[in-house]
Amino acid sequence: MKLLQPRAGEVRGEVYLPSGLDTISWGLLPNATAEPVLKVASGVAVTIDTVSHEGLLEDQGRDPAAFFGEAGFGRADLLADAVEIAGDGDHEPTTQGPHVVTGPIAVAGAQPGDVLEVEILDLAYRAPYGAISNRHGKGALPGEYPQGGAGVVSQIATVGDDGLGRLPIGDGRDLRFPLDPFLGIMGVAPATEEPVHSVPPGPHGGNIDVRLLTPTRSARLYLPVQVPGALFYVGDPHFSMGDGEVALTAFEAPLRATLRLTVHADPAIRRLAAALATPFAETATDHLVLGLDRDLDEAVKQATRNALAFLRERHGIPGPVALAYLSAAADFRISQVVDIVKGVHCCIRKADLP
């Protein structure tokens, strides 16, 4: 697999946005005061380079050459933008999140109350390797893992010639598993001038980590616009993730994303967005409704309330009937339990609905 270096290789969108020191933020999401690095018309497909934070962080040495070099990757195997960001990027780990975020992109005509549709058209691997990390105090088992009191344990994973992910066991064997790339972070700027930490997701989207948002599923994400222009951004690329993301990270690795950004201002979708407390999404087969809260039980409750609101607004189904249907036929899945604010996504089959 060849590296997809910045400004090289295939660009499938109408506009291209590379990742570099002048187009990214590290650890903070764009807010209402952010200046766009790109402006596009509604309906334009944009190709955006993303960089994974794994191998760049301070507790990993902030030296991707040394970090990935231990796994046998030389300097010729590194992305130039990752090396540049690690060497010169502005990052304060005590007050900021770990994620490298590309953007923001202003979409013409987007106004607060509108909805920005993000159609995931293509996600291309930029490198044949990445990392899966676990840190004490984080993940589903803080204090238990990493074992032996180690501060950070990072496992290097690769993409095999068979297209499967490979994770060395340490005794000459590999675990092999299917890959299904997605972007953990897609969002719009919240209506605040305060710094916005990159880890917790919220009404703005951000780090929602819903692994179903893939081009293989014809996925679309709908983000309620909060500031003029929407100020859209992406980051946290994954090659694969299991529901829950229990270690803290999944297979984190860089992607080149092609996304179509479309503004919707019709009254029906504005009413739907106003009725929900979170963004919403769809795949070819399912509607996805989210719940987000620091308490997983509360996240389930919010996902249930949002699903009831969705069925009422879109399909005119009264609450008691909708709740019975959700209990009989819908799936409530844990998106992630590691991003401070935990996530649940409710999957409602499109084929079931009138």
Residue pairs with C-beta under 8 A, 6 or more apart in sequence:
1 125
1 127
1 128
1 159
2 9
3 77
3 78
3 79
3 126
3 127
4 49
4 79
4 124
4 125
4 126
4 127
4 254
4 256
5 79
5 80
5 81
6 18
6 19
6 20
6 49
6 79
6 80
6 81
7 16
7 18
9 124
9 256
10 124
11 47
12 45
12 47
12 121
12 122
12 124
12 258
13 44
13 45
13 46
13 47
13 48
13 121
13 258
13 259
14 44
14 45
14 46
15 38
15 40
15 44
15 45
15 46
15 47
16 46
16 47
16 48
17 23
17 37
17 38
17 46
17 47
17 48
17 49
17 102
17 103
17 105
18 49
18 81
19 48
19 49
19 50
19 51
19 81
19 85
19 100
19 102
20 81
20 84
20 85
21 84
21 85
21 88
21 89
22 37
23 37
23 38
23 102
23 103
24 51
24 85
24 89
24 100
24 101
24 102
24 103
25 34
25 100
25 101
25 103
25 233
26 53
26 85
26 89
26 90
26 91
26 96
26 99
26 100
26 101
27 91
27 92
27 93
27 95
27 96
27 97
27 98
27 99
27 197
27 198
28 96
28 97
28 101
28 195
28 196
28 197
28 198
29 101
29 185
29 187
29 189
29 190
29 196
29 197
29 198
29 204
29 206
29 233
30 101
30 103
30 104
30 189
30 196
30 231
30 233
31 189
31 190
31 192
31 193
31 194
31 195
31 196
32 189
32 190
32 191
32 192
32 193
32 226
32 227
32 231
33 193
34 104
34 189
34 231
36 103
36 104
36 105
36 106
36 229
36 231
37 103
37 104
37 105
38 46
38 103
38 105
38 106
39 105
39 106
39 107
39 108
39 229
40 46
40 105
40 106
40 107
40 108
40 261
41 107
41 108
41 109
42 107
42 108
42 109
42 110
42 261
42 262
42 263
43 260
43 261
43 262
44 260
44 261
45 121
45 258
45 259
45 260
45 261
46 105
46 258
46 259
46 260
46 261
47 256
47 257
47 258
48 102
48 103
48 105
48 234
48 256
48 257
48 258
48 259
49 81
49 102
49 126
49 254
49 256
49 257
50 100
50 102
50 126
50 183
50 234
50 235
50 236
50 237
50 254
50 255
50 256
50 257
51 79
51 81
51 82
51 85
51 100
51 102
51 235
51 237
51 254
52 82
52 100
52 130
52 131
52 236
52 237
52 252
52 253
52 254
53 98
53 99
53 100
53 236
53 252
54 60
54 130
54 131
54 133
54 154
54 249
54 252
54 253
55 64
55 67
55 68
55 82
55 86
55 131
55 154
56 62
56 64
56 82
56 85
56 86
56 89
56 100
57 93
57 98
58 91
58 93
59 93
59 135
59 151
59 152
60 67
60 133
60 152
60 154
61 67
62 86
63 86
64 78
64 82
64 83
64 86
65 75
65 78
65 83
67 131
67 154
68 77
68 78
68 129
68 156
70 156
71 129
71 156
73 129
77 127
77 129
79 126
79 127
79 254
82 254
85 100
89 100
95 195
96 195
96 197
96 198
97 197
97 198
97 199
97 207
98 198
98 199
99 184
99 185
99 198
99 199
99 207
99 235
99 236
100 235
101 185
101 198
101 233
101 234
101 235
101 236
102 233
102 234
102 235
103 231
103 232
103 233
103 234
104 189
104 231
104 232
104 233
105 230
105 231
105 232
105 233
105 261
106 229
106 230
106 231
107 116
107 229
107 230
107 232
107 261
107 263
108 229
108 263
109 263
109 265
110 116
110 225
110 228
110 229
110 230
110 263
111 225
111 228
111 265
112 191
112 225
112 226
112 227
112 228
113 224
113 225
113 265
113 270
113 273
113 274
114 224
114 225
114 230
114 263
114 264
114 265
114 270
115 222
115 223
115 224
115 225
115 263
115 264
115 265
115 269
115 270
115 272
115 273
116 188
116 222
116 223
116 225
116 230
116 232
116 261
116 262
116 263
116 264
117 220
117 221
117 222
117 260
117 261
117 262
117 263
117 264
118 186
118 220
118 221
118 222
118 223
118 232
118 259
118 260
118 261
119 219
119 220
119 259
119 260
119 262
120 182
120 183
120 213
120 214
120 215
120 219
120 220
120 221
120 257
120 259
121 215
121 258
121 259
121 260
122 215
122 256
122 257
122 258
123 181
123 182
123 183
123 214
123 215
123 237
123 255
123 256
123 257
123 258
124 255
124 256
124 257
124 258
125 159
125 181
125 239
125 253
125 254
125 255
125 256
126 253
126 254
126 255
126 256
127 253
127 254
128 158
128 159
129 156
129 157
129 158
129 159
129 253
130 156
130 157
130 158
130 239
130 251
130 252
130 253
130 254
131 154
131 155
131 156
131 157
131 249
131 252
131 253
132 154
132 155
132 157
132 167
132 247
132 249
132 250
132 251
132 252
133 152
133 153
133 154
133 155
133 247
133 248
133 249
133 252
134 145
134 146
134 152
134 153
134 154
134 247
134 248
134 249
135 146
135 151
135 152
135 153
135 248
136 142
136 143
136 145
136 146
136 149
136 150
136 151
136 152
137 143
138 248
138 338
139 145
139 246
139 247
139 248
139 338
140 244
140 246
140 247
140 337
140 338
141 246
145 153
145 247
146 152
146 153
155 167
155 168
156 168
157 165
157 166
157 167
157 239
157 251
157 253
158 165
158 166
159 165
159 166
159 179
159 239
160 166
160 174
160 176
162 176
163 179
164 176
164 177
164 178
164 179
165 176
165 177
165 178
165 179
165 239
165 240
165 251
166 174
166 175
166 176
167 174
167 175
167 176
167 177
168 174
168 175
169 175
177 240
178 240
179 239
179 240
179 251
180 211
180 214
180 216
180 240
181 214
181 237
181 238
181 239
181 240
181 255
182 210
182 211
182 212
182 213
182 214
182 237
182 238
182 241
183 213
183 234
183 235
183 236
183 237
183 238
183 255
183 257
184 207
184 208
184 209
184 235
184 236
184 237
184 238
184 241
185 198
185 205
185 206
185 207
185 208
185 233
185 234
185 235
185 236
186 205
186 206
186 208
186 213
186 221
186 223
186 232
186 233
186 234
186 259
187 201
187 204
187 205
187 206
187 207
187 208
187 223
187 232
187 233
187 279
188 204
188 205
188 223
188 224
188 225
188 226
188 227
188 230
188 231
188 232
188 233
189 196
189 204
189 226
189 227
189 230
189 231
189 233
190 196
190 202
190 203
190 204
190 226
190 227
191 226
191 227
196 204
196 206
198 206
198 207
198 235
199 207
199 339
199 340
200 206
200 207
200 339
200 340
200 341
201 207
201 208
201 209
201 292
201 339
201 341
201 343
202 278
202 292
202 341
203 224
203 226
203 277
203 278
203 279
204 223
204 226
205 221
205 223
205 279
207 236
207 339
208 279
208 290
208 292
208 335
208 343
209 236
209 241
209 245
209 335
209 336
209 339
209 343
210 281
210 288
210 290
210 335
210 343
210 345
211 238
211 240
211 241
211 242
211 243
211 335
212 219
212 281
212 283
212 286
212 288
212 345
212 347
213 219
213 221
213 281
213 283
217 283
217 284
217 285
218 283
218 284
219 281
219 282
219 283
220 281
220 282
221 279
221 280
221 281
222 264
222 269
222 273
222 279
222 280
222 281
222 282
223 230
223 232
223 279
224 273
224 274
224 276
224 279
225 263
230 261
230 263
232 261
234 257
234 259
236 252
237 252
237 253
237 254
237 255
237 257
238 250
238 251
238 252
238 253
238 255
239 251
239 252
239 253
239 255
240 250
240 251
241 250
241 251
242 250
243 333
243 334
243 335
243 336
244 334
244 335
244 336
244 337
245 335
245 336
245 337
245 338
245 339
246 337
246 338
247 338
248 338
264 270
268 313
271 313
272 280
272 309
272 310
272 313
272 314
273 280
275 309
275 310
275 312
275 313
276 289
276 306
276 309
276 310
277 292
277 302
277 305
277 306
278 289
278 290
278 291
278 292
278 302
278 306
279 290
280 287
280 288
280 289
280 290
280 306
280 310
281 287
281 288
281 290
281 345
282 288
282 350
285 349
285 350
285 351
286 347
286 348
286 349
286 350
287 310
287 347
287 348
287 350
288 345
288 346
288 347
288 348
289 303
289 306
289 307
289 310
289 345
289 346
289 348
290 302
290 303
290 306
290 335
290 343
290 344
290 345
290 346
291 298
291 299
291 300
291 301
291 302
291 303
291 304
291 305
291 306
291 343
291 344
291 345
291 346
292 299
292 302
292 341
292 342
292 343
292 344
293 299
293 301
293 302
293 341
293 342
294 340
294 341
294 342
295 342
296 334
296 337
296 342
296 344
299 341
299 342
299 343
299 344
300 332
300 344
302 344
303 332
303 344
303 345
303 346
304 323
304 326
304 332
304 346
306 346
307 322
307 326
307 330
307 346
307 348
308 319
308 322
308 323
308 326
310 348
311 317
311 322
311 325
311 326
311 348
311 353
312 318
312 319
312 322
315 353
315 354
317 325
325 352
326 346
326 348
329 348
329 349
329 352
330 346
330 347
330 348
330 349
331 346
331 347
332 344
332 345
332 346
332 347
333 344
333 345
333 346
333 347
334 342
334 343
334 344
335 342
335 343
335 344
335 345
336 342
336 343
